[in-house]
Structures are given as C-alpha cells and as structure tokens.
Amino acid sequence: MLSSTQELLETARRNSYAIGAFNVYNLEGVKAVISAATDNNSPAMLQLHPSALRYGGAPLVAMCLQAARDARVPIAVHLDHSTSAKDIRTALEVGMNSIMADGSHLPYEENMAFTREMTRLAHAKGAIVEAEIGRISGTEDGLTIAEKEAKMTDPDQAVEFVKATQVDALAVTIGNVHGEYKSPPRLDFPRLKRIRQLIPIPLVLHGASGLPEPMISQSIHLGVCKFNVNTEVRQAYIQALQEEICRDEPGDLLDGMSGAIAAMQEVITAKLRLFGSVNKAHLHQSPYAQMLADRFSAKRP
C-alpha cells in the first residue's frame, strides 16, 4: 500500500524501530525492495536519487508509485538529496510522497532560505520535507564531498533551522558518511542525543551502509527512525550482473535480472532486520497510523 512518509516515520519512532529507505534505479531495484519488505512483513521506502530521477523521469516515478500501491505492506516513495528546485517541482507534480530539500552545500542562511521555499511548495502538495544541516562526507552517485568539507550538525542551530523552515524530518551529520567507510565508523552519540532532546521531528541518518549493529541500535535508541541505504544494495546488483556476464555460458537475460534481484533482496532483508522493522507492518494499520494516512490523503490535490 502506498503510505505517507510522515506516518511511516512517526509510527516507527513511537515503536522504537527505523524505516529502511533504499535507493532504486530500475525495475529490478523496485522488485527487490518490495519483495524483501513483503516477505518480512515490513514497511519500507523506495528512494530516488536526483540522478535516477533525471535518468528515468516520470515513468520511473510512476513505476515506484504503482509498485507501492500494489504492495501488501506499507511503502512510501521519496526523492533523495535534491539540490534542484526544478527536480523537486517535478517530483511533487508526479505525486511523490516526500522530498529531501538538500541545501547542505549552501551557506547556512541560503540553505535555510532554499529549504523554507521547498517546504512551502511541498506542503502545498500534501508532501513532507526532509532537510539537512551539517554536511556528510563521502561519495554517492558520482557526487563526492571531501572530508575537510564535512561539518557535523550543530544542535542549537538545528533548533533554529527547523523552526524557520517548518521541515518534517531532519537528516543529521554525526560522523556518518556516504559510500564505504574507509576506517571504522565513529558516530558522535552525545551530539545525537542533544539533537533529539531539542528537536521534536523525526531524525534521519544517511550513510547506513557499513554501520555495525551496535551503532544502528544506539542510533534508534536516540531517536533515528529512518536510515538511508544505497551502496551495499547497488554493489550486490553490480556483482550479480558481473558474475552472470563472466560465466562461460551466460544464461538468459531474465535469469541475470532475477539473480540481481535476489542479490539485492538478500542485502535489503538483512537491513530490515537490523533496523527492527520486520513484522511491524501491522502497526501502520493502527487507528493512529490511519489518522496520519488520512491526513496525508486529504492534503493531496
């Protein structure tokens, strides 16, 4: 069922687990997420990076939305890391549940102005907004942020930012990185705890690929209710295709695609278990969850 991102996050936060948000690029990725979520009776999110949105356009979004509608478990569809007002408008026009207005590359005041305007547009369409202050290092979909350019989220500044922009969720930078961790990850949990104490909206952690279980659990305990996963799923997809292509006698194209789906699904299943969302789909059919879902539906044009 196509679900409100707001409802997924709020229900997860109230019940101490997190939603897995998985970047997808094509039918195989969508099938892997939906299949893993269905088999594990878990909510999940389909995420499109702006590069994937530009590549697949409205047909890719339509496929994600229809797959979510047809799913037997709660699925939301989200635009990830968008720095472009044009891309955000496109995503909203074709019916996406939520968007990330990413102004983290801008000076603070400009980030706040950009995010405020994108939030106004999204709320007018009944969608919700995730934003980010601080900046995460690493590489994702060809975009690289040097470690020296990264900046952790300031808790007091985050309070001001959320109040000024009226965003619905905040991605925090506490030592997490995009892509692979080149050294053992070190997350600033006291910083996360302070942010949680000061900010009432759902918190998001990007760069969940490679984080060990104790860090995931502690993050959830301190209020994170959405984790973004891209690198490990994408690597599983590419590796499965390479193995198929390099066989002495490669099989049928559909066999290769099915193998890629299975490889991605295995990674996604492990993440759903790690995030604690397995067998939680029924919680999103509670009276509270239905109230949030109805509120979302009423706002849609």
C-alpha positions as a printed NumPy array, in Angstrom:
array([[  0.   ,   0.   ,   0.   ],
       [  1.241,   3.473,  -0.827],
       [  1.802,   5.117,   2.541],
       [  2.579,   8.543,   3.911],
       [  6.249,   9.032,   4.731],
       [  5.137,  11.036,   7.763],
       [  3.093,   8.106,   9.042],
       [  5.922,   5.619,   8.481],
       [  8.407,   7.751,  10.399],
       [  6.096,   8.716,  13.253],
       [  4.911,   5.146,  13.804],
       [  8.491,   3.847,  13.721],
       [  9.583,   6.476,  16.233],
       [  6.71 ,   5.666,  18.601],
       [  7.608,   1.972,  18.487],
       [ 11.426,   2.182,  18.608],
       [ 12.476,   0.891,  15.21 ],
       [ 13.548,   2.546,  11.96 ],
       [ 12.377,   2.596,   8.363],
       [ 14.808,   1.403,   5.702],
       [ 14.919,   3.817,   2.742],
       [ 16.546,   2.127,  -0.247],
       [ 17.715,   3.911,  -3.384],
       [ 16.364,   2.344,  -6.559],
       [ 17.169,   2.945, -10.217],
       [ 15.09 ,   0.468, -12.205],
       [ 12.507,  -2.318, -12.061],
       [ 14.955,  -4.772, -10.506],
       [ 15.63 ,  -2.455,  -7.559],
       [ 11.928,  -1.791,  -7.023],
       [ 11.117,  -5.514,  -7.089],
       [ 13.944,  -6.257,  -4.643],
       [ 12.696,  -3.714,  -2.095],
       [  9.037,  -4.67 ,  -2.401],
       [  9.793,  -8.404,  -2.252],
       [ 12.051,  -8.078,   0.779],
       [  9.534,  -5.88 ,   2.595],
       [  6.646,  -8.225,   1.759],
       [  8.487, -11.392,   2.762],
       [  9.417,  -9.776,   6.087],
       [  6.081,  -8.058,   6.726],
       [  7.961,  -4.779,   6.989],
       [  7.356,  -1.173,   5.955],
       [  9.985,   0.345,   3.673],
       [ 10.728,   3.291,   1.404],
       [ 11.657,   3.488,  -2.26 ],
       [ 14.092,   6.365,  -2.771],
       [ 15.145,   8.055,  -5.984],
       [ 18.379,   9.995,  -6.127],
       [ 18.116,  13.062,  -8.434],
       [ 20.395,  11.31 , -10.917],
       [ 17.942,   8.408, -11.074],
       [ 15.018,  10.828, -11.423],
       [ 16.701,  12.559, -14.338],
       [ 17.534,   9.204, -15.924],
       [ 14.157,   7.529, -15.515],
       [ 11.883,  10.562, -15.315],
       [  8.155,  10.346, -14.749],
       [  7.938,   6.681, -15.917],
       [ 10.331,   5.594, -13.151],
       [  8.359,   7.538, -10.54 ],
       [  5.096,   6.078, -11.852],
       [  6.539,   2.573, -11.559],
       [  7.581,   3.201,  -7.945],
       [  4.191,   4.641,  -7.031],
       [  2.27 ,   1.788,  -8.655],
       [  4.504,  -0.816,  -7.038],
       [  3.851,   0.838,  -3.677],
       [  0.087,   0.863,  -4.276],
       [  0.118,  -2.827,  -5.19 ],
       [  2.311,  -3.892,  -2.246],
       [  0.757,  -5.743,   0.693],
       [  2.919,  -3.786,   3.134],
       [  3.314,  -0.02 ,   3.714],
       [  5.657,   1.574,   1.155],
       [  6.476,   5.261,   0.704],
       [  8.211,   6.912,  -2.271],
       [ 10.794,   9.635,  -1.63 ],
       [ 13.074,  11.959,  -3.604],
       [ 16.522,  11.824,  -2.032],
       [ 19.159,  14.588,  -1.814],
       [ 17.7  ,  17.092,  -4.245],
       [ 19.522,  20.402,  -4.61 ],
       [ 17.332,  21.492,  -7.521],
       [ 14.039,  23.343,  -7.224],
       [ 13.189,  22.088, -10.711],
       [ 13.665,  18.434,  -9.74 ],
       [ 11.63 ,  18.937,  -6.564],
       [  8.774,  20.503,  -8.506],
       [  8.892,  17.602, -10.969],
       [  8.764,  15.051,  -8.16 ],
       [  5.837,  16.79 ,  -6.498],
       [  3.905,  17.135,  -9.746],
       [  4.138,  13.406, -10.454],
       [  2.887,  12.54 ,  -6.968],
       [  5.84 ,  11.631,  -4.747],
       [  5.088,  11.369,  -1.019],
       [  8.084,  13.282,   0.196],
       [ 11.235,  15.054,  -0.88 ],
       [ 14.612,  15.884,   0.58 ],
       [ 15.416,  19.525,   0.002],
       [ 19.196,  19.37 ,   0.314],
       [ 20.713,  22.795,   0.776],
       [ 23.57 ,  21.481,   2.915],
       [ 26.103,  22.564,   0.272],
       [ 24.992,  26.185,   0.707],
       [ 25.942,  28.685,   3.399],
       [ 23.614,  28.311,   6.37 ],
       [ 21.348,  31.279,   5.606],
       [ 20.994,  30.235,   1.965],
       [ 20.285,  26.641,   2.994],
       [ 17.546,  27.931,   5.276],
       [ 16.005,  30.09 ,   2.538],
       [ 16.096,  27.269,  -0.038],
       [ 14.651,  24.751,   2.386],
       [ 11.894,  27.123,   3.522],
       [ 10.757,  27.689,  -0.064],
       [ 10.864,  23.989,  -0.983],
       [  8.916,  23.156,   2.173],
       [  6.25 ,  25.667,   1.211],
       [  5.922,  24.033,  -2.213],
       [  5.858,  20.504,  -0.818],
       [  3.322,  21.23 ,   1.9  ],
       [  1.03 ,  22.82 ,  -0.673],
       [  1.047,  19.432,  -2.445],
       [  0.492,  17.469,   0.761],
       [  4.039,  16.097,   0.748],
       [  6.569,  16.24 ,   3.552],
       [ 10.149,  17.506,   3.567],
       [ 13.396,  16.12 ,   4.887],
       [ 16.286,  18.571,   5.127],
       [ 19.881,  18.549,   6.297],
       [ 22.209,  20.832,   8.165],
       [ 25.808,  19.877,   8.548],
       [ 27.336,  18.061,   5.604],
       [ 28.159,  14.394,   5.144],
       [ 31.43 ,  13.38 ,   3.515],
       [ 31.79 ,  10.524,   1.048],
       [ 30.636,   9.629,  -2.454],
       [ 27.167,   8.757,  -3.703],
       [ 26.009,   8.517,  -7.318],
       [ 29.063,  10.378,  -8.576],
       [ 28.806,  13.226,  -6.054],
       [ 31.822,  13.476,  -3.776],
       [ 32.151,  15.556,  -0.625],
       [ 35.689,  15.78 ,   0.722],
       [ 36.192,  15.007,   4.41 ],
       [ 37.519,  18.518,   5.   ],
       [ 34.236,  19.956,   3.699],
       [ 32.073,  17.86 ,   6.003],
       [ 30.544,  19.501,   9.045],
       [ 28.633,  17.972,  11.916],
       [ 25.146,  19.175,  12.798],
       [ 25.081,  21.866,  15.476],
       [ 22.185,  21.075,  17.875],
       [ 21.309,  24.684,  18.684],
       [ 21.475,  25.708,  15.041],
       [ 19.241,  22.757,  14.191],
       [ 16.536,  24.118,  16.501],
       [ 16.581,  27.466,  14.72 ],
       [ 16.63 ,  25.809,  11.306],
       [ 13.647,  23.547,  11.967],
       [ 11.61 ,  26.405,  13.424],
       [ 12.369,  28.699,  10.49 ],
       [ 11.795,  26.186,   7.704],
       [  8.981,  24.042,   9.178],
       [ 10.544,  20.857,   7.774],
       [  9.099,  17.497,   8.781],
       [ 12.288,  15.444,   9.242],
       [ 15.952,  16.282,   9.718],
       [ 18.989,  14.385,   8.417],
       [ 21.798,  14.726,  10.927],
       [ 25.555,  14.584,  10.462],
       [ 27.24 ,  12.926,  13.434],
       [ 30.238,  11.257,  11.755],
       [ 28.279,   9.199,   9.22 ],
       [ 29.487,   9.144,   5.601],
       [ 28.087,   8.329,   2.176],
       [ 29.507,   5.275,   0.472],
       [ 32.049,   2.984,   2.079],
       [ 33.657,   3.779,   5.427],
       [ 37.41 ,   3.951,   4.842],
       [ 38.087,   3.459,   8.557],
       [ 35.962,   2.147,  11.446],
       [ 32.96 ,   4.482,  11.772],
       [ 32.778,   6.77 ,  14.777],
       [ 29.431,   8.378,  15.498],
       [ 29.005,  11.271,  17.929],
       [ 26.164,   9.884,  20.043],
       [ 26.217,  12.686,  22.643],
       [ 25.582,  15.093,  19.763],
       [ 22.711,  12.932,  18.512],
       [ 21.227,  12.742,  21.997],
       [ 21.329,  16.534,  22.33 ],
       [ 19.649,  16.989,  18.932],
       [ 16.918,  14.53 ,  19.933],
       [ 16.31 ,  16.409,  23.175],
       [ 15.909,  19.718,  21.352],
       [ 14.033,  18.727,  18.19 ],
       [ 10.622,  17.005,  18.133],
       [ 10.565,  15.943,  14.463],
       [ 11.837,  12.575,  13.127],
       [ 15.59 ,  12.228,  12.664],
       [ 17.271,  10.548,   9.686],
       [ 20.737,   9.055,   9.311],
       [ 22.3  ,   8.831,   5.861],
       [ 25.228,   6.538,   5.134],
       [ 23.867,   3.453,   6.905],
       [ 25.763,   1.085,   4.589],
       [ 28.528,  -0.454,   6.655],
       [ 27.405,   0.726,  10.097],
       [ 27.694,  -2.091,  12.67 ],
       [ 24.654,  -3.338,  14.568],
       [ 25.509,  -1.668,  17.917],
       [ 25.685,   1.744,  16.214],
       [ 22.393,   1.156,  14.437],
       [ 20.715,   0.127,  17.694],
       [ 22.111,   3.09 ,  19.602],
       [ 21.018,   5.468,  16.854],
       [ 17.454,   4.119,  17.01 ],
       [ 17.512,   4.371,  20.804],
       [ 18.476,   8.039,  20.443],
       [ 15.682,   8.846,  18.028],
       [ 16.737,   7.975,  14.469],
       [ 13.713,   6.494,  12.671],
       [ 14.943,   6.366,   9.059],
       [ 18.171,   5.003,   7.613],
       [ 19.244,   5.569,   4.003],
       [ 20.893,   2.61 ,   2.26 ],
       [ 22.386,   2.71 ,  -1.22 ],
       [ 25.97 ,   1.46 ,  -1.546],
       [ 25.581,  -2.14 ,  -0.367],
       [ 22.436,  -2.744,  -2.415],
       [ 23.991,  -1.252,  -5.533],
       [ 27.152,  -3.332,  -5.046],
       [ 25.091,  -6.521,  -4.762],
       [ 23.314,  -5.668,  -8.012],
       [ 26.528,  -4.995,  -9.936],
       [ 28.316,  -8.043,  -8.567],
       [ 25.445, -10.338,  -9.515],
       [ 25.417,  -8.993, -13.065],
       [ 29.195,  -9.323, -13.37 ],
       [ 29.071, -12.937, -12.234],
       [ 26.375, -13.711, -14.787],
       [ 28.207, -11.977, -17.639],
       [ 31.518, -13.654, -16.816],
       [ 30.123, -17.189, -16.822],
       [ 31.434, -19.464, -19.579],
       [ 27.902, -19.723, -20.909],
       [ 25.846, -16.74 , -19.739],
       [ 22.177, -17.568, -19.251],
       [ 19.08 , -15.778, -20.428],
       [ 18.808, -12.055, -19.751],
       [ 15.851, -12.624, -17.425],
       [ 17.908, -15.131, -15.442],
       [ 20.557, -12.467, -14.914],
       [ 17.964,  -9.917, -13.843],
       [ 16.376, -12.394, -11.445],
       [ 19.78 , -13.131,  -9.939],
       [ 20.403,  -9.427,  -9.42 ],
       [ 17.035,  -9.019,  -7.707],
       [ 17.788, -11.944,  -5.402],
       [ 21.202, -10.492,  -4.503],
       [ 19.745,  -7.091,  -3.672],
       [ 16.857,  -8.634,  -1.787],
       [ 19.272, -10.514,   0.47 ],
       [ 21.005,  -7.256,   1.455],
       [ 17.717,  -5.403,   1.939],
       [ 16.34 ,  -8.195,   4.132],
       [ 19.407,  -8.006,   6.359],
       [ 18.913,  -4.253,   6.725],
       [ 15.223,  -4.565,   7.581],
       [ 16.158,  -6.984,  10.352],
       [ 18.922,  -4.678,  11.524],
       [ 16.548,  -1.708,  11.677],
       [ 13.983,  -3.679,  13.681],
       [ 11.109,  -3.195,  11.211],
       [ 10.455,  -6.887,  10.475],
       [  6.873,  -7.891,  11.358],
       [  5.964,  -4.268,  12.062],
       [  3.709,  -3.696,   9.043],
       [  0.586,  -4.202,  11.163],
       [  1.497,  -1.198,  13.315],
       [  0.877,   1.016,  10.319],
       [ -2.756,  -0.088,  10.271],
       [ -3.47 ,   1.14 ,  13.806],
       [ -6.006,   3.949,  14.429],
       [ -3.125,   6.407,  14.956],
       [ -1.442,   5.345,  11.725],
       [ -4.729,   5.565,   9.844],
       [ -5.28 ,   9.08 ,  11.172],
       [ -1.907,  10.181,   9.764],
       [ -2.565,   8.406,   6.472],
       [ -5.978,  10.077,   6.161],
       [ -4.406,  13.446,   6.88 ],
       [ -1.892,  12.84 ,   4.082],
       [ -4.6  ,  11.754,   1.637],
       [ -6.724,  14.803,   2.43 ],
       [ -3.846,  17.12 ,   1.544],
       [ -3.249,  15.571,  -1.859],
       [ -4.79 ,  17.578,  -4.72 ]])
